[in-house]
């Protein structure tokens, strides 16, 4: 099994705190167990192998935080920050072809114009190795 660096609960809570400080909103956690579930979702395995590739794992962070909505505010911002941080820790950065492209990607998932698999494919196609 390929080694991956995953995010911890402290990592996610710090990202959420920073997103709230930067852009505003209510800092409360609605459902801590849902936050923990989102941290575990990208790690899913079967027979000792990950079920998702690196970009699928990043998309899993996004979709889980967006749809479980564990924070009162800042779910989409935290979702994107977690995916980008996860990719960075694992040797990738994502290019935006225009400002706010990644925010638009998350919104397209929320409005069901994009699937989790589509998000993974976007990240795969627009990432470069560090």
matplotlib code that plots the C-alpha trace (Angstrom):
import matplotlib.pyplot as plt

x = [0.0, 1.3, 2.1, -0.1, 0.0, -3.5, -4.9, -5.6, -8.5, -6.2, -5.3, -8.9, -9.9, -7.0, -7.9, -11.6, -10.5, -8.2, -11.0, -13.4, -10.8, -10.1, -13.6, -15.9, -18.7, -19.8, -16.8, -18.9, -18.8, -22.2, -21.2, -17.7, -18.4, -19.1, -15.8, -14.1, -15.9, -14.7, -11.2, -11.5, -13.4, -10.3, -8.5, -11.0, -9.3, -10.3, -7.9, -5.1, -5.4, -6.9, -10.2, -9.3, -6.3, -4.7, -7.1, -10.1, -9.0, -8.8, -12.2, -13.5, -12.4, -14.3, -17.5, -17.6, -17.3, -19.6, -22.4, -22.1, -21.9, -20.2, -19.5, -22.0, -20.1, -17.1, -17.8, -17.0, -13.9, -12.6, -13.4, -11.3, -8.5, -8.4, -8.2, -5.5, -3.5, -3.8, -2.5, 0.3, 1.5, 1.5, 3.5, 1.0, -0.3, -3.4, -3.5, -6.4, -7.0, -8.9, -9.3, -12.0, -12.0, -11.6, -14.3, -16.5, -15.6, -16.8, -20.0, -20.7, -20.5, -22.9, -25.4, -25.0, -23.6, -20.5, -19.9, -17.2, -15.6, -15.7, -14.0, -11.3, -10.8, -10.5, -7.9, -6.0, -6.0, -5.0, -2.4, 1.4, 4.0, 6.2]
y = [0.0, 3.4, 5.7, 8.8, 11.7, 12.3, 15.2, 15.0, 16.3, 19.1, 20.0, 20.3, 22.3, 24.6, 25.1, 25.8, 28.3, 30.1, 30.2, 31.7, 34.3, 35.2, 35.3, 35.5, 33.3, 31.4, 29.3, 26.6, 22.9, 21.5, 17.8, 16.7, 13.1, 14.2, 16.0, 12.8, 10.8, 13.2, 12.8, 9.0, 8.9, 9.3, 6.5, 3.8, 0.5, -3.0, -5.9, -3.6, -1.3, 2.2, 2.4, 5.9, 7.3, 10.5, 12.8, 10.7, 11.1, 14.9, 14.9, 12.8, 15.5, 18.1, 16.1, 14.9, 18.3, 19.9, 17.3, 16.4, 20.1, 19.5, 23.2, 26.0, 28.1, 27.6, 24.1, 24.8, 26.8, 24.1, 21.4, 23.1, 24.0, 20.3, 19.0, 21.4, 20.8, 17.1, 17.3, 19.6, 17.3, 14.5, 16.4, 18.2, 21.7, 22.6, 25.3, 27.6, 28.9, 31.9, 33.3, 31.5, 28.5, 26.1, 27.8, 27.4, 23.7, 23.3, 25.2, 23.0, 19.9, 21.5, 22.3, 18.8, 20.1, 18.2, 14.7, 13.7, 11.7, 14.9, 16.8, 14.2, 14.3, 18.1, 17.9, 15.2, 17.2, 20.5, 19.4, 19.3, 17.5, 19.5]
z = [0.0, -0.9, 2.1, 2.4, 4.8, 6.1, 8.1, 11.8, 13.8, 15.1, 11.5, 10.4, 13.5, 12.9, 9.3, 10.2, 12.9, 10.3, 7.7, 10.2, 11.3, 7.7, 6.2, 9.2, 10.5, 13.5, 14.8, 16.4, 15.6, 14.9, 14.9, 16.1, 15.2, 11.6, 11.5, 12.7, 10.0, 7.3, 8.5, 8.2, 4.9, 2.6, 4.4, 3.4, 2.4, 1.3, 1.4, 2.6, -0.4, -0.5, -2.3, -3.8, -5.4, -4.1, -6.0, -5.0, -1.4, -1.8, -3.3, -0.4, 2.0, 0.0, -0.5, 3.1, 4.7, 2.2, 2.6, 6.2, 7.2, 10.6, 11.3, 11.8, 9.2, 7.0, 5.7, 2.1, 2.9, 5.3, 2.7, 0.1, 2.5, 3.7, 0.2, -0.9, 2.2, 1.8, -1.7, -0.7, 2.1, -0.5, -3.1, -5.3, -5.8, -7.9, -10.6, -11.0, -14.5, -13.0, -9.6, -7.6, -9.9, -7.0, -5.0, -8.1, -8.2, -4.6, -5.4, -8.4, -6.1, -3.7, -6.4, -7.9, -11.2, -10.4, -8.8, -6.3, -9.2, -11.3, -8.5, -8.3, -12.1, -12.0, -9.2, -11.1, -14.4, -12.7, -10.3, -10.6, -8.7, -6.3]

ax = plt.figure().add_subplot(projection="3d")
ax.plot(x, y, z, "-o")
ax.set_aspect("equal")
plt.show()
